[in-house]
Amino acid sequence: MAVALTKETFTQSVENGVSLVDFWAPWCGPCKMQLPIVEELSTELEGQATIAKINVDEEPELASQFGVMSIPTLILFKDGQPVDKMVGLQSKDALKAKISSHF
């Protein structure tokens, strides 16, 4: 299951290895379509990558810090640094390929 992050848990969660963070909101239609894909990746990549989500309504500071202007936005981190940013609904295969390229 994708980990729900807050500003207090964010840094610790993404500082080591590869992490995919989904910035979303409960009122966003495309976000609702993206979440099951993110959850599937969480199961499939368990132990290989951290898959997490951030509710932009609850954590606006994190959304602002990473320049999230529309949602869903998915940001890929490697060892705490953003290495890729995808805006809009993404397929599981596309996300898996992006994540795998950073192992």
PyMOL commands that place a pseudoatom at each C-alpha (Angstrom):
pseudoatom trace, name=CA, resn=MET, resi=1, chain=A, elem=C, hetatm=0, pos=[0.000, 0.000, 0.000]
pseudoatom trace, name=CA, resn=ALA, resi=2, chain=A, elem=C, hetatm=0, pos=[1.284, 3.460, -0.881]
pseudoatom trace, name=CA, resn=VAL, resi=3, chain=A, elem=C, hetatm=0, pos=[2.458, 5.396, 2.163]
pseudoatom trace, name=CA, resn=ALA, resi=4, chain=A, elem=C, hetatm=0, pos=[0.616, 8.651, 2.930]
pseudoatom trace, name=CA, resn=LEU, resi=5, chain=A, elem=C, hetatm=0, pos=[3.266, 11.291, 3.573]
pseudoatom trace, name=CA, resn=THR, resi=6, chain=A, elem=C, hetatm=0, pos=[3.185, 14.519, 5.559]
pseudoatom trace, name=CA, resn=LYS, resi=7, chain=A, elem=C, hetatm=0, pos=[5.773, 17.274, 5.784]
pseudoatom trace, name=CA, resn=GLU, resi=8, chain=A, elem=C, hetatm=0, pos=[7.019, 15.563, 8.965]
pseudoatom trace, name=CA, resn=THR, resi=9, chain=A, elem=C, hetatm=0, pos=[7.561, 12.170, 7.299]
pseudoatom trace, name=CA, resn=PHE, resi=10, chain=A, elem=C, hetatm=0, pos=[8.493, 13.258, 3.774]
pseudoatom trace, name=CA, resn=THR, resi=11, chain=A, elem=C, hetatm=0, pos=[12.289, 13.609, 3.977]
pseudoatom trace, name=CA, resn=GLN, resi=12, chain=A, elem=C, hetatm=0, pos=[12.831, 10.354, 5.844]
pseudoatom trace, name=CA, resn=SER, resi=13, chain=A, elem=C, hetatm=0, pos=[10.649, 8.478, 3.340]
pseudoatom trace, name=CA, resn=VAL, resi=14, chain=A, elem=C, hetatm=0, pos=[12.442, 9.647, 0.186]
pseudoatom trace, name=CA, resn=GLU, resi=15, chain=A, elem=C, hetatm=0, pos=[16.038, 10.136, 1.371]
pseudoatom trace, name=CA, resn=ASN, resi=16, chain=A, elem=C, hetatm=0, pos=[17.281, 6.636, 0.415]
pseudoatom trace, name=CA, resn=GLY, resi=17, chain=A, elem=C, hetatm=0, pos=[16.806, 4.745, -2.834]
pseudoatom trace, name=CA, resn=VAL, resi=18, chain=A, elem=C, hetatm=0, pos=[14.102, 5.313, -5.418]
pseudoatom trace, name=CA, resn=SER, resi=19, chain=A, elem=C, hetatm=0, pos=[10.733, 6.799, -4.435]
pseudoatom trace, name=CA, resn=LEU, resi=20, chain=A, elem=C, hetatm=0, pos=[7.649, 7.705, -6.463]
pseudoatom trace, name=CA, resn=VAL, resi=21, chain=A, elem=C, hetatm=0, pos=[5.411, 10.330, -4.864]
pseudoatom trace, name=CA, resn=ASP, resi=22, chain=A, elem=C, hetatm=0, pos=[1.874, 10.938, -6.148]
pseudoatom trace, name=CA, resn=PHE, resi=23, chain=A, elem=C, hetatm=0, pos=[0.543, 14.432, -5.397]
pseudoatom trace, name=CA, resn=TRP, resi=24, chain=A, elem=C, hetatm=0, pos=[-3.259, 14.146, -5.443]
pseudoatom trace, name=CA, resn=ALA, resi=25, chain=A, elem=C, hetatm=0, pos=[-6.558, 15.379, -3.958]
pseudoatom trace, name=CA, resn=PRO, resi=26, chain=A, elem=C, hetatm=0, pos=[-9.784, 13.489, -3.173]
pseudoatom trace, name=CA, resn=TRP, resi=27, chain=A, elem=C, hetatm=0, pos=[-11.900, 15.805, -5.394]
pseudoatom trace, name=CA, resn=CYS, resi=28, chain=A, elem=C, hetatm=0, pos=[-9.701, 15.249, -8.485]
pseudoatom trace, name=CA, resn=GLY, resi=29, chain=A, elem=C, hetatm=0, pos=[-11.182, 12.816, -11.040]
pseudoatom trace, name=CA, resn=PRO, resi=30, chain=A, elem=C, hetatm=0, pos=[-7.909, 11.846, -12.766]
pseudoatom trace, name=CA, resn=CYS, resi=31, chain=A, elem=C, hetatm=0, pos=[-6.311, 11.419, -9.318]
pseudoatom trace, name=CA, resn=LYS, resi=32, chain=A, elem=C, hetatm=0, pos=[-8.966, 8.839, -8.446]
pseudoatom trace, name=CA, resn=MET, resi=33, chain=A, elem=C, hetatm=0, pos=[-7.999, 6.936, -11.607]
pseudoatom trace, name=CA, resn=GLN, resi=34, chain=A, elem=C, hetatm=0, pos=[-4.273, 7.222, -10.788]
pseudoatom trace, name=CA, resn=LEU, resi=35, chain=A, elem=C, hetatm=0, pos=[-4.492, 5.945, -7.190]
pseudoatom trace, name=CA, resn=PRO, resi=36, chain=A, elem=C, hetatm=0, pos=[-5.254, 2.277, -8.021]
pseudoatom trace, name=CA, resn=ILE, resi=37, chain=A, elem=C, hetatm=0, pos=[-2.263, 2.263, -10.398]
pseudoatom trace, name=CA, resn=VAL, resi=38, chain=A, elem=C, hetatm=0, pos=[-0.047, 3.714, -7.658]
pseudoatom trace, name=CA, resn=GLU, resi=39, chain=A, elem=C, hetatm=0, pos=[-1.331, 1.082, -5.214]
pseudoatom trace, name=CA, resn=GLU, resi=40, chain=A, elem=C, hetatm=0, pos=[-0.570, -1.732, -7.695]
pseudoatom trace, name=CA, resn=LEU, resi=41, chain=A, elem=C, hetatm=0, pos=[2.973, -0.422, -8.127]
pseudoatom trace, name=CA, resn=SER, resi=42, chain=A, elem=C, hetatm=0, pos=[3.368, -0.297, -4.370]
pseudoatom trace, name=CA, resn=THR, resi=43, chain=A, elem=C, hetatm=0, pos=[2.622, -4.012, -4.176]
pseudoatom trace, name=CA, resn=GLU, resi=44, chain=A, elem=C, hetatm=0, pos=[4.663, -4.992, -7.237]
pseudoatom trace, name=CA, resn=LEU, resi=45, chain=A, elem=C, hetatm=0, pos=[7.745, -2.969, -6.278]
pseudoatom trace, name=CA, resn=GLU, resi=46, chain=A, elem=C, hetatm=0, pos=[7.715, -3.627, -2.539]
pseudoatom trace, name=CA, resn=GLY, resi=47, chain=A, elem=C, hetatm=0, pos=[11.287, -3.752, -1.272]
pseudoatom trace, name=CA, resn=GLN, resi=48, chain=A, elem=C, hetatm=0, pos=[12.630, -2.142, -4.468]
pseudoatom trace, name=CA, resn=ALA, resi=49, chain=A, elem=C, hetatm=0, pos=[11.109, 1.351, -4.370]
pseudoatom trace, name=CA, resn=THR, resi=50, chain=A, elem=C, hetatm=0, pos=[9.051, 3.473, -2.004]
pseudoatom trace, name=CA, resn=ILE, resi=51, chain=A, elem=C, hetatm=0, pos=[5.643, 4.368, -3.427]
pseudoatom trace, name=CA, resn=ALA, resi=52, chain=A, elem=C, hetatm=0, pos=[3.961, 7.225, -1.600]
pseudoatom trace, name=CA, resn=LYS, resi=53, chain=A, elem=C, hetatm=0, pos=[1.180, 9.781, -1.931]
pseudoatom trace, name=CA, resn=ILE, resi=54, chain=A, elem=C, hetatm=0, pos=[0.615, 13.305, -0.695]
pseudoatom trace, name=CA, resn=ASN, resi=55, chain=A, elem=C, hetatm=0, pos=[-2.821, 14.894, -0.397]
pseudoatom trace, name=CA, resn=VAL, resi=56, chain=A, elem=C, hetatm=0, pos=[-2.206, 18.457, -1.640]
pseudoatom trace, name=CA, resn=ASP, resi=57, chain=A, elem=C, hetatm=0, pos=[-5.174, 19.786, 0.353]
pseudoatom trace, name=CA, resn=GLU, resi=58, chain=A, elem=C, hetatm=0, pos=[-3.584, 18.552, 3.594]
pseudoatom trace, name=CA, resn=GLU, resi=59, chain=A, elem=C, hetatm=0, pos=[0.042, 19.324, 2.646]
pseudoatom trace, name=CA, resn=PRO, resi=60, chain=A, elem=C, hetatm=0, pos=[0.033, 22.483, 0.499]
pseudoatom trace, name=CA, resn=GLU, resi=61, chain=A, elem=C, hetatm=0, pos=[3.594, 23.383, 1.574]
pseudoatom trace, name=CA, resn=LEU, resi=62, chain=A, elem=C, hetatm=0, pos=[5.005, 20.197, 0.019]
pseudoatom trace, name=CA, resn=ALA, resi=63, chain=A, elem=C, hetatm=0, pos=[3.035, 20.751, -3.183]
pseudoatom trace, name=CA, resn=SER, resi=64, chain=A, elem=C, hetatm=0, pos=[4.383, 24.311, -3.383]
pseudoatom trace, name=CA, resn=GLN, resi=65, chain=A, elem=C, hetatm=0, pos=[7.956, 23.222, -2.576]
pseudoatom trace, name=CA, resn=PHE, resi=66, chain=A, elem=C, hetatm=0, pos=[7.976, 20.917, -5.608]
pseudoatom trace, name=CA, resn=GLY, resi=67, chain=A, elem=C, hetatm=0, pos=[6.115, 23.245, -7.977]
pseudoatom trace, name=CA, resn=VAL, resi=68, chain=A, elem=C, hetatm=0, pos=[2.964, 21.143, -8.210]
pseudoatom trace, name=CA, resn=MET, resi=69, chain=A, elem=C, hetatm=0, pos=[0.540, 23.281, -10.209]
pseudoatom trace, name=CA, resn=SER, resi=70, chain=A, elem=C, hetatm=0, pos=[-1.910, 20.622, -11.394]
pseudoatom trace, name=CA, resn=ILE, resi=71, chain=A, elem=C, hetatm=0, pos=[-2.748, 17.146, -10.217]
pseudoatom trace, name=CA, resn=PRO, resi=72, chain=A, elem=C, hetatm=0, pos=[-2.088, 14.351, -10.403]
pseudoatom trace, name=CA, resn=THR, resi=73, chain=A, elem=C, hetatm=0, pos=[1.627, 15.112, -10.451]
pseudoatom trace, name=CA, resn=LEU, resi=74, chain=A, elem=C, hetatm=0, pos=[4.025, 12.240, -9.833]
pseudoatom trace, name=CA, resn=ILE, resi=75, chain=A, elem=C, hetatm=0, pos=[7.606, 13.006, -8.863]
pseudoatom trace, name=CA, resn=LEU, resi=76, chain=A, elem=C, hetatm=0, pos=[10.344, 10.415, -8.889]
pseudoatom trace, name=CA, resn=PHE, resi=77, chain=A, elem=C, hetatm=0, pos=[13.090, 10.843, -6.294]
pseudoatom trace, name=CA, resn=LYS, resi=78, chain=A, elem=C, hetatm=0, pos=[16.466, 9.142, -6.063]
pseudoatom trace, name=CA, resn=ASP, resi=79, chain=A, elem=C, hetatm=0, pos=[18.285, 9.463, -2.746]
pseudoatom trace, name=CA, resn=GLY, resi=80, chain=A, elem=C, hetatm=0, pos=[16.150, 12.452, -1.772]
pseudoatom trace, name=CA, resn=GLN, resi=81, chain=A, elem=C, hetatm=0, pos=[16.562, 14.410, -5.016]
pseudoatom trace, name=CA, resn=PRO, resi=82, chain=A, elem=C, hetatm=0, pos=[13.809, 14.821, -7.637]
pseudoatom trace, name=CA, resn=VAL, resi=83, chain=A, elem=C, hetatm=0, pos=[14.907, 13.165, -10.898]
pseudoatom trace, name=CA, resn=ASP, resi=84, chain=A, elem=C, hetatm=0, pos=[11.679, 13.119, -12.924]
pseudoatom trace, name=CA, resn=LYS, resi=85, chain=A, elem=C, hetatm=0, pos=[8.259, 14.795, -12.882]
pseudoatom trace, name=CA, resn=MET, resi=86, chain=A, elem=C, hetatm=0, pos=[5.121, 13.600, -14.655]
pseudoatom trace, name=CA, resn=VAL, resi=87, chain=A, elem=C, hetatm=0, pos=[1.932, 15.654, -14.803]
pseudoatom trace, name=CA, resn=GLY, resi=88, chain=A, elem=C, hetatm=0, pos=[-1.437, 14.066, -15.542]
pseudoatom trace, name=CA, resn=LEU, resi=89, chain=A, elem=C, hetatm=0, pos=[-2.667, 10.497, -15.540]
pseudoatom trace, name=CA, resn=GLN, resi=90, chain=A, elem=C, hetatm=0, pos=[0.169, 8.005, -16.143]
pseudoatom trace, name=CA, resn=SER, resi=91, chain=A, elem=C, hetatm=0, pos=[-0.073, 4.356, -17.150]
pseudoatom trace, name=CA, resn=LYS, resi=92, chain=A, elem=C, hetatm=0, pos=[1.357, 1.659, -14.909]
pseudoatom trace, name=CA, resn=ASP, resi=93, chain=A, elem=C, hetatm=0, pos=[3.816, 0.574, -17.622]
pseudoatom trace, name=CA, resn=ALA, resi=94, chain=A, elem=C, hetatm=0, pos=[5.101, 4.124, -18.118]
pseudoatom trace, name=CA, resn=LEU, resi=95, chain=A, elem=C, hetatm=0, pos=[5.590, 4.630, -14.381]
pseudoatom trace, name=CA, resn=LYS, resi=96, chain=A, elem=C, hetatm=0, pos=[7.241, 1.246, -13.937]
pseudoatom trace, name=CA, resn=ALA, resi=97, chain=A, elem=C, hetatm=0, pos=[9.682, 2.010, -16.765]
pseudoatom trace, name=CA, resn=LYS, resi=98, chain=A, elem=C, hetatm=0, pos=[10.584, 5.398, -15.259]
pseudoatom trace, name=CA, resn=ILE, resi=99, chain=A, elem=C, hetatm=0, pos=[11.101, 3.881, -11.802]
pseudoatom trace, name=CA, resn=SER, resi=100, chain=A, elem=C, hetatm=0, pos=[13.161, 0.965, -13.151]
pseudoatom trace, name=CA, resn=SER, resi=101, chain=A, elem=C, hetatm=0, pos=[15.474, 3.310, -15.047]
pseudoatom trace, name=CA, resn=HIS, resi=102, chain=A, elem=C, hetatm=0, pos=[16.654, 4.755, -11.715]
pseudoatom trace, name=CA, resn=PHE, resi=103, chain=A, elem=C, hetatm=0, pos=[17.548, 1.524, -9.881]
for i in range(1, 103): cmd.bond("trace and resi %d" % i, "trace and resi %d" % (i + 1))
show_as sticks, trace
zoom trace
